[in-house]
Amino acid sequence: MKDILLISSATFGMQAFVTLFVIMDPPGATPIFLALVKDHSARKRVQMAWQGAGVSLIVIVSFAIFGKFILDYLHISVEALQGAGGLLLLLISLELLTGKDESGEKSRDVNVALVPLGTPLLAGPGAIVTTIVFVQHAYSLEMKLALAIAIIAVHIAIGLTLMFSTKVVGLIKESGVTLIARIAGLLLAAIAIEMIVQSIKGFFNL
């Protein structure tokens, strides 16, 4: 019986890892990350890669522990959370598409590893809701432990993916980074619109 429980817990953890990895999609976030950190030094890019993964981990763990309570207490629906995240990403995507560059002290003080990379791009509504669902289905201590390992493993994978992606910036030079920024803006706008549409569908049960 114990062996069956262990196998079940391992399977549960693997399912959680794969599901979260697909939803958070670190390879898909890579061009957006590169566009956001293009003006920083190589060392700073690596630092921001791990900062983004770390922020995402904190958000996901927080919602894993307190998520359902927070949403219920504030009377926030998943659809509202999704719509808000979509609007935030849409604003960022418009800046990337238009090439808007807010230079000066204000822009240097803003850490894009926190917002929008850490959240809502990585730790977005989809990942948050998925985590809450997995927590609700973790019936045993072993399954909860497997879920915790899966969440940590996903964010290590995210950090490594973003860290190694910084090597690309040195190869493609300034013009290549500008092109990536435009493509990233388009992709981010599409993600934002999809989140908003899904939010509207959820509100009206479409």
C-alpha positions as CSV (number, residue, x, y, z in Angstrom):
1,M,0.0,0.0,0.0
2,K,2.9,2.3,0.9
3,D,4.5,1.7,-2.5
4,I,1.3,2.5,-4.3
5,L,1.0,5.7,-2.4
6,L,4.6,6.7,-3.2
7,I,4.0,5.9,-6.9
8,S,0.8,7.9,-6.8
9,S,2.6,10.8,-5.1
10,A,5.5,10.7,-7.7
11,T,3.0,10.7,-10.5
12,F,1.1,13.6,-8.9
13,G,4.3,15.6,-8.6
14,M,5.2,14.9,-12.2
15,Q,1.8,16.0,-13.4
16,A,2.1,19.2,-11.4
17,F,5.6,19.9,-12.9
18,V,4.6,19.3,-16.5
19,T,1.3,21.3,-16.2
20,L,2.9,24.3,-14.5
21,F,5.9,24.2,-16.9
22,V,3.6,24.3,-19.9
23,I,1.3,27.0,-18.5
24,M,4.2,29.2,-17.3
25,D,6.1,28.5,-20.6
26,P,9.6,29.8,-19.9
27,P,10.8,29.3,-23.5
28,G,7.8,31.4,-24.6
29,A,8.7,34.1,-22.0
30,T,12.3,34.2,-23.2
31,P,12.0,36.8,-26.1
32,I,9.9,39.0,-23.8
33,F,12.5,38.7,-21.1
34,L,15.3,39.6,-23.5
35,A,13.4,42.6,-24.7
36,L,12.8,43.9,-21.2
37,V,16.5,43.5,-20.1
38,K,18.2,44.6,-23.2
39,D,19.6,47.8,-21.7
40,H,21.2,46.1,-18.7
41,S,24.7,44.5,-18.4
42,A,25.2,40.8,-18.9
43,R,25.7,40.3,-15.1
44,K,22.5,42.2,-14.4
45,R,20.5,40.2,-16.9
46,V,21.5,36.9,-15.2
47,Q,20.6,38.4,-11.9
48,M,17.2,39.5,-13.2
49,A,16.6,36.1,-14.7
50,W,16.8,34.5,-11.2
51,Q,15.0,37.4,-9.6
52,G,12.1,36.8,-12.0
53,A,12.1,33.1,-11.2
54,G,12.3,33.9,-7.5
55,V,9.4,36.4,-7.6
56,S,7.3,33.9,-9.5
57,L,8.1,31.2,-6.9
58,I,7.1,33.5,-4.0
59,V,3.8,34.4,-5.7
60,I,3.0,30.7,-6.6
61,V,3.9,29.5,-3.1
62,S,1.9,32.3,-1.5
63,F,-1.2,31.4,-3.5
64,A,-0.6,27.7,-2.9
65,I,-0.9,28.4,0.9
66,F,-3.3,31.3,1.1
67,G,-4.7,31.5,-2.5
68,K,-8.3,30.3,-1.9
69,F,-8.6,32.3,1.3
70,I,-7.3,35.5,-0.3
71,L,-9.6,35.3,-3.3
72,D,-12.6,34.4,-1.1
73,Y,-11.9,37.1,1.4
74,L,-11.5,39.9,-1.1
75,H,-14.4,38.5,-3.2
76,I,-12.1,38.3,-6.3
77,S,-13.1,35.9,-9.0
78,V,-10.5,34.1,-11.2
79,E,-12.0,36.0,-14.2
80,A,-11.3,39.4,-12.5
81,L,-7.7,38.3,-11.8
82,Q,-7.3,37.2,-15.4
83,G,-8.7,40.4,-16.8
84,A,-6.4,42.5,-14.6
85,G,-3.4,40.5,-15.6
86,G,-4.3,40.9,-19.2
87,L,-4.6,44.7,-19.0
88,L,-1.3,45.0,-17.3
89,L,0.4,42.8,-20.0
90,L,-1.3,44.8,-22.7
91,L,0.2,48.1,-21.4
92,I,3.7,46.5,-21.4
93,S,3.2,45.1,-24.9
94,L,2.3,48.5,-26.3
95,E,5.5,50.0,-24.9
96,L,7.5,47.2,-26.6
97,L,5.7,47.5,-29.9
98,T,6.1,51.3,-30.1
99,G,9.7,51.3,-28.9
100,K,8.8,53.6,-26.0
101,D,11.9,53.9,-23.8
102,E,11.4,55.7,-20.5
103,S,15.0,56.7,-19.8
104,G,16.3,58.3,-16.7
105,E,16.2,57.6,-13.0
106,K,12.6,56.4,-13.0
107,S,13.2,53.6,-15.5
108,R,16.4,52.5,-13.8
109,D,14.5,52.2,-10.5
110,V,11.9,49.9,-12.1
111,N,12.9,46.2,-11.9
112,V,11.1,44.4,-14.7
113,A,12.1,41.0,-13.1
114,L,9.4,41.8,-10.5
115,V,6.7,43.1,-12.9
116,P,5.8,42.1,-15.5
117,L,8.2,39.1,-15.7
118,G,7.8,37.5,-12.2
119,T,4.1,38.3,-12.3
120,P,1.8,38.3,-14.2
121,L,3.9,36.8,-17.1
122,L,5.2,33.8,-15.3
123,A,3.1,33.6,-12.2
124,G,-0.1,34.6,-14.0
125,P,-3.7,33.7,-13.4
126,G,-3.4,30.4,-15.1
127,A,-0.5,29.2,-13.0
128,I,-2.1,30.6,-9.8
129,V,-5.4,28.8,-10.4
130,T,-3.6,25.6,-11.5
131,T,-1.6,25.7,-8.3
132,I,-4.7,26.2,-6.1
133,V,-6.4,23.2,-7.9
134,F,-3.4,21.0,-7.3
135,V,-3.2,22.0,-3.6
136,Q,-6.9,21.0,-3.2
137,H,-6.1,17.6,-4.8
138,A,-3.1,16.9,-2.6
139,Y,-4.8,14.6,-0.1
140,S,-1.7,13.2,1.6
141,L,1.5,14.5,3.1
142,E,3.5,12.7,0.3
143,M,1.4,14.4,-2.4
144,K,1.9,17.8,-0.8
145,L,5.7,17.2,-0.6
146,A,5.7,16.1,-4.3
147,L,3.8,19.2,-5.2
148,A,6.3,21.4,-3.3
149,I,9.2,19.7,-5.1
150,A,7.4,20.2,-8.5
151,I,6.9,23.9,-7.9
152,I,10.6,24.4,-6.9
153,A,11.8,22.3,-9.9
154,V,9.7,24.4,-12.3
155,H,11.2,27.6,-11.1
156,I,14.7,26.2,-11.2
157,A,14.0,25.3,-14.9
158,I,12.6,28.8,-15.5
159,G,15.7,30.4,-13.9
160,L,18.1,28.3,-16.0
161,T,16.1,28.9,-19.2
162,L,16.2,32.7,-18.7
163,M,19.8,32.7,-17.6
164,F,21.1,30.9,-20.7
165,S,18.9,33.0,-22.9
166,T,21.0,36.1,-22.0
167,K,23.9,34.7,-24.0
168,V,21.8,35.4,-27.2
169,V,21.9,39.2,-26.6
170,G,25.7,39.3,-27.2
171,L,25.3,37.4,-30.5
172,I,22.4,39.3,-32.1
173,K,23.6,42.8,-31.2
174,E,21.4,45.9,-30.9
175,S,19.4,45.5,-34.1
176,G,18.6,41.9,-33.2
177,V,17.5,42.9,-29.7
178,T,15.2,45.6,-31.2
179,L,13.7,43.0,-33.5
180,I,13.1,40.7,-30.6
181,A,11.5,43.5,-28.7
182,R,9.0,44.1,-31.5
183,I,8.2,40.4,-31.8
184,A,8.0,40.1,-28.0
185,G,5.6,43.0,-27.9
186,L,3.4,41.3,-30.5
187,L,3.4,38.0,-28.6
188,L,2.7,39.7,-25.3
189,A,-0.2,41.6,-26.8
190,A,-1.6,38.4,-28.1
191,I,-1.3,36.8,-24.6
192,A,-2.9,39.8,-23.0
193,I,-5.8,39.8,-25.4
194,E,-6.3,36.1,-24.9
195,M,-6.4,36.6,-21.1
196,I,-8.9,39.5,-21.4
197,V,-11.1,37.4,-23.8
198,Q,-11.1,34.4,-21.5
199,S,-11.9,36.8,-18.6
200,I,-15.0,38.2,-20.5
201,K,-16.1,34.7,-21.4
202,G,-15.9,33.6,-17.8
203,F,-17.9,36.6,-16.6
204,F,-20.7,36.0,-19.0
205,N,-20.4,32.1,-19.1
206,L,-19.8,32.1,-22.8
